[in-house]
Amino acid sequence: METTDAKVTPKDTGSDGKDELMNDSSKRIPNRQKIAYGFGDFGNGFMFDLGQAYLTKFWIDGVGIGAGVVGGIFAFTKIFDAFMDPIAGSVVDNRKKIGKRGKFRPVMMVSAVILGFLTVLTFMMPDGLSMTQKIIYAYAAYMIWGLVYSFTNDPYGSLASVMSRNVQDRSFMATTRQIGSVGAQFIAGVAFIPLTVLIGGSDQRLGYFWAAAIFAAFGVAMFGICYLGTKENVHVHRNQNAQKEGFKDYFKVIFKNGPLGALILMTIFTISAMNTNNQMMVFYAEYNLGNIGLQPIINAIMMGCSILGVFMIPTLTKHFGQKRTAMVSFIVGAVANLLNFVLPDHIVTFIILVTIGYTALAIPNGITWAMVSNAIDYGEWRSGIRKEGITYAAFNFSRKIAQSIAALVSAGILALTGYVANAHQSAGALQGIKAAMTLYPGIYLVMAAVIIGFLYKLDDHRFKEIADDLDHGRWEGGKIGK
C-alpha cells in the first residue's frame, strides 16, 4: 500500500509552540515516486556506463589510438568535467523562476535528451581522419559529453533531497537509484559486446555505433519515466534576492560541510575502484581467462548478485545505520579483491571473489546517495541557506576525479606493462591487467573504510535532530530566512 504525499499545510506545531512546521519528516512519500526516481539512474547508466566500460576498448582496438593516449584523453576530460560541475550546480541553484514542474526536473530532462545524442557521437569516428584528427575528435566529443552530463546528473542528484527528508524514504530512494545504476551496468555488461558483434560483425566501429544508439535511446526513455513520476515535495525557503553564486561559494560549501568533505574523499577511492573494475573486465576475460565471451557471463553473475545486495540496503541501514553498513561492506570487498590478486587465475574462484567484492562495493555506493542528501540538509542547517545544486556538484567533482584516476590506472597500466592491441599478451601485461582488476580496488576499499569510519560524523541519530530543526524552519544560528 502506498503512503500519502509528504506535503503538509503549515501550522504552529513546533516544539516550542511558536515555530512554523514547514515539513514533517516523519511522513512518507508514495512508493511510486521513490521507484520512479530510480529510473533516472537506470537511464543515466545506459549512457554513462558505456563510456566507463567500453570507450577505452573502442578507442584502442576499434579506432587504433594508443593506450597511453587514451589514458590521457580520459584523465584530461574527466578533470575538465569536474570543473564543469560547479558551473552546472551554480546555474541550477541560481534559477529564480521555478514553475510547477519544480527546480530540478526540467533541467534534468532537457539535458538528458541532449546527452543521448552525444553518447552516440562518442562511439563514432568519421572516416578519413588522420591519427591526430582522431585524437582531437575523441577529446572534443567526450569533453562536450561531460559538460552536458553535469547538467543532467547534478539536478538529478539534487532532486532526491527535495522529494523527502524522511530517513527511510531516502534509504529507499538510494536503493532504487543504486538498483537502477547496477541494473544498467548489468545490461551494458551482458548485452553491449554481443550487440556490437551482432550488428557489426568484424566491423567494430559499426557495431559500437549502433549499439550505443540503442542504449542511448533507452537511457532517455528511462529519464522520461523519472521526470513524469517524481515530485519536489519538500518546502524550501528560496531567497529571490540572493546573489548569484560562483566558485567562492563552491569552495565554501566544501570546507564548511564536514560530512560532505568526508563523502568527497571517500568517493575518490570507491568510484575509482569500481570504474577500474568495469574497464578492465573485458581485458581480463579476453587475455587472462582466454575468452572474451566470458565477459558478459561474469558481468551477469557479478552485477546480478550486486542488484540483490542493493535490495538489502533499507533493511541493513534500518538495523545497523548507514555508516556501520558502509564500513563493513568496504572491508568485505577489500578482502575479496585482495584474495583474488594473490590466488592464481581460475575462472571459478575469480567469479566468486569478484562477485563478493562488487556486491560489497555496490551496497555502500547506494547508501552514499542518501548520505549526500543528508549532507545537503546539514549544509542548510549550518548556514541557513540551501544550496542543493552546488553541494551535489561538489560531491560529483570527486566522482569525476575518481573516474579520471581510474582511466589513468587502466590505460596507464596497459601501456606500462607492454599491452599490444589484438595480440597475444606478455606475462607482464597479464599481471598488470590482474593488478588493476583486483589489487587496486582492494587497497582503495581499505582506504574508503578508514575515511567513513573516522571522518564521517553525521550518523542517523544526529541527522534526525537536524531534520527536526529544518522541519520547523530553524538552522544552527536561528530562523531560516530571517
Secondary structure, DSSP 8 states (H G I E B T S, - for coil): -----S-----B--TTS-SB----TTS---HHHHHHHHHHHHHHHHHHHHHHHHHHHIIIIII---HHHHHHHHHHHHHHHHHHHHHHHHHHHT-----TT-SSHHHHHHHHHHHHHHHHHHT---TT--HHHHHHHHHHHHHHHHHHHHHHHHHHHHHHHHH---HHHHHHHHHHHHHHHHHHHHHHHHHHHHHHHHHHTT-HHHHHHHHHHHHHHHHHHHHHHHHHH----S-----TT-----HHHHHHHHHT-HHHHHHHHHHHHHHHHHHHHHHHHHHIIIIISS-TTHHHHHHHHHHHHHHHHHTTHHHHHHHH-HHHHHHHHHHHHHHHHHHHHHS---HHHHHHHHHHHHHHHHHHHHHHHHHHHHHHHHHHHHHS---HHHHHHHHHHHHHHHHHHHHHHHHHHHHHTT--TTS---HHHHHHHHIIIIIHHHHHHHHHHHHHHHT----HHHHHHHHHHHHTTEETTEETT-
